[in-house]
């Protein structure tokens, strides 16, 4: 009888220790990366280039791009032409920076080693180019919301700079991302709180639209995929980053210090640090990516 009781205690301890460890771990939380209020309330579009340098829009004043060093200190990198205000930023495989200009109905390109923006595409039929994502051929997907009407469009800029409207009269299109294998495009609708997934063909066109995930409350903004295909979505107003697996299941929700995250990117020494722009704080916060593995070596 005594040996049976001892065995039960041992077995109970084996199962209890992992449970207690998981309880004690608690939710994932971010920490500060850059100085608060260094950027304006329009801070958006974080992106990291091949050298590991971090950039975001609206540093100190609107219409600028700021560069942030490894210690979180920001400085002015470039100023966009008058009448332009940047939103999303992405880099292609050749190191070109692309900037969505929501006020000027444009996308700018900044070549490596320069700080001079040139118009890549411009079309006044676009509402306001918001966020963008790159495919592996150099094509660009653009979200194009109309906030007043709670609608939006989805565009594709081909590698030869042709602007193609893929879908119109959607919900309020915002975050957009390409899966790491290049097979799928994710687009979220902020007001409708829905995330859609499309299949991508060899010409960059999309088909097979399917609901990937739907949230019950709060909005969404920018999002990024890690190299395992998990989708990190900023929850604007809730102050979290929701992490969905490739099947659309919620894996984790990271708690941020600010309540208005506008976008996210991967960077850091090993590419596994998540940097989030917070509009209510005018700064960037950081946390470690959920899964191990280098998330930096991709078009992002």
Number of C-alpha atoms within 10 A of each C-alpha: 6 7 8 9 10 11 12 12 11 12 11 11 12 11 10 11 11 11 11 10 10 10 10 9 8 8 11 16 16 20 14 17 19 22 16 15 17 20 29 20 21 23 34 33 28 29 25 26 22 17 8 17 14 22 25 29 31 26 29 20 18 19 21 21 29 23 20 21 13 13 9 16 13 21 16 16 17 19 21 20 13 8 11 20 24 31 28 30 27 25 24 21 17 12 16 17 22 25 31 29 25 22 17 20 20 23 28 22 21 19 16 13 8 11 15 15 18 15 13 17 15 15 13 10 7 21 19 24 31 29 31 29 28 24 25 16 14 18 19 23 27 32 28 27 28 19 15 7 10 16 20 22 23 23 20 23 20 18 15 9 13 12 17 14 15 15 12 14 14 17 21 26 33 28 28 29 27 29 23 21 12 17 15 21 23 23 27 30 25 25 18 20 20 20 23 17 23 19 18 18 12 9 10 22 17 18 13 11 13 12 15 18 16 14 13 8 12 14 19 32 27 31 28 26 26 27 19 16 17 22 26 27 26 31 28 22 17 17 21 25 28 18 24 20 16 14 11 16 13 15 12 16 19 20 18 24 16 23 18 25 32 29 32 26 28 29 27 19 10 14 21 22 19 22 27 33 31 30 22 20 21 24 27 31 24 22 20 19 21 17 12 13 13 19 24 22 14 19 21 28
